Amino acid sequence: MTSQVSSPAEQADGAVVGEQRKAAGAKDVRRLDRVIIRFAGDSGDGMQLTGDRFTSETASFGNDLSTLPNFPAEIRAPAGTLPGVSSFQLHFADHDILTPGDAPNVLVAMNPAALKANIGDLPRGAEVIVNTDEFTRRAMQKVGYEVSPLEDGSLDGYHVHPVPLTTLTVEALKEFDLTRKEAERSKNMFALGLLSWMYHRPTEGTEK
């Protein structure tokens, strides 16, 4: 599912190279000249930071880009609710672009609220990465899902990639002296790493 927009050197010889990597690890090469990604989650999930870092990585890669931060509709809205959803959209390409784009090609949804608030903006066939750890019965009912959208067929028109981001983050940080709550706060950086790997973004700046 990974796509890479070409660097200036690749553009020079007319190449528009995209390598898509399935979340499961299989490779599927696809050529693209632009991508629109939207990171979405609770206001405390760090979506603005995630988007900012991905933007910096993309800028250093030499692609043209445009961004659209979107903050919660309410101040201190309850966690896991629709009014509390925050998002960051990035449009990057191997040619000049003027807007952050309308319909994202990729949605990263950190919880059920983020999925429900943004799924209507996606075209059919878009890639959807969901943090399955947050799709608990209580969290889904909070936004009106009586049945899991990951299981009821409502997302059949999209390429859905269920990823236990929270669990993987905690596992990756188990060697450090962190509480589970502290480790879970880094799940946005795990999501950033996943998208950076998928789209071949350099991560040195973020790592430093």
N, C-alpha and C positions, 0 to 999 in steps of 0.2 A: 504494500500500500504506500510505500515511500516514494516520494517524487523529489527530484533535485532540479532546481532551475539552474541553468548554466552560469558559469563564471564568465567574466569578460574575455578570458583567454579562449574559452570554448566558443563564445559568441563570435570571435574574430573569424573563425572558419565556418560560421553558419550553423554550428551544432547547437541543438537544444536538447540537453541530455537530462533524463529523469530516471532515477532508479527507485522503484517502489519496493519496499520490503514489507511483507505481511507481518502483522503483529506477532504471529506465531514463529516467524523466523525465515520462512520461505521467501525467495526472491522473485520479483516479477518486474521486469524492466519496462518502464513506460516513459515516453517522451512528452514533456509538458513545457509550456513557455511561461506559465504563471500559476500561482496557487493562492488561495484565500483560506486562512486558518482562523478559527475563533476558539479562544480558550474561555471557558465559562465555569463558574462555581460560586460559592458563597463569598461575601465580601472579605471574609477572613481566610480564604484559601490562597491568597496571593496571586490572583490572576493578572493583576496589573504588573506586578514584578515579573511574572513569567513571560508575559507579552513583551515587556520592555527588554528583557534579556534576549529573547528570541529575535527581537528587532535589531538589537546591537550585533548579534551574531550574523544576521542577514546583511546588515549594512557593511560589515567587514568583509563579507563574501563578494561584495560588488554589485549586488542586484538592486534595481530600483524598487522602492517600497512606499507604502502609505498605510497609516494606522488609524484605528478608531477605538479609543478606550470608552467603555460604557460602565458607568457606576450605578450602584443600587438605586432603586426608585425611592427608597425610604432610608432615613438615617437610623442606623442600629436596628434594622429589620431583623426579626427572629431568624436564627440560622435554619437553613433548609427550606425557606419559603420563597415564593416567586418574587416578592418585592425585594428580597435580599440578594438576588443574583447579580453578580458583577461579571463583566466580560471584557475581552481585549481581542480585537480583530486586526489581522495583518494581511495585507495584499502585497506579494512580492513577485517580480517578473524579470525576464531577461531583456525587457524593452521598457520604454517610458510608460508610466501609468499616472493617472491623475486622481484616482479615488481609492478609498479602502475597500471598494467592492460592495456588492449587494448580497449575493448568495454565497456563503462559504462552501468551499470544497471539502473542508475538514472541520469537524466540531469535536472539541475535547470537553466532555461534560463530567464534572467532578462529582455531581450528585443528581438525584431525580429532578430537583427544581431547575437546575441548569439545563437538563435535557428538555424538559417541558417548555421552558421559556424560549428556547432557541431552535427547536427542531422544525418549527414552521417556516424558518428562514432558509432551510436547506433545500437544494434541488434533489430530486430523486437520483439515486446513485452516489450521493455524497458519502464520504467516509465519516463514521461516528465512533469515537473512542470514549468508552464510559468506564468510570471507576466503580466497578461492581461492588466493592466493599461498602459503598454508601447506599446501595439499593436494598435497604432493609424495609420491612413491612411498614414500620412507623414512618420512615422518611418518605416512602412512596405515598402513603395515605395523606400525609401533610400537604401534598400538592395535587391530590385528587386521583392518584393512580390506585384503583382497587385491585388491579392485576399488574404484575410486572410488565412494563413495556418491552423488556428484553425477552419475554416469553410468549406474549399474546399475539405476535404477528404484526403488530402495528408498525414495526420498523423494517418490515420485509423489503421495502423499497430502497433501503440504504445498506451500505456495507458496514455492518456493526462489528466492532472489535472490543469485546469485553476484557478489561484488564484490571486485576485487583491492585490498583495503584497504592492504596494504603498499606496493604499487607506486604507488598514488595518493598516499599520504602522502609517499613519497620525492620524487615529482614535484612536489608542492605546496611542498616545502621546499628545492628545488634551488637557490634564490637565496641561501640562507643558508649560512654556513660550517660545515656539519655533515658528519660522516662518514656513510656509509650506515647504519651501525649506530645512530648517534645519531638519525638521522631516523626509522628504523624504530620506535624506541621511542615515537614519537608516534602510532602507528597507532590507539591507543585513543581519542585525541582526535579523530581523523578519524571513527571510529565514533560518537563522541559527537555530533559535528557533523551526521552523517548522520541519526541518530535525532532530534536536536533539530529539524532541518529537517522531517523527516517528521511530527513531532507538534507542530510550531509552539511549541516551547519557547523562551523568551527566552535568549539566550546572553551577554548583556552581563556578567553576573557572572563567568562562566568566562573570558571574554576579558580581563577586568581582572586 
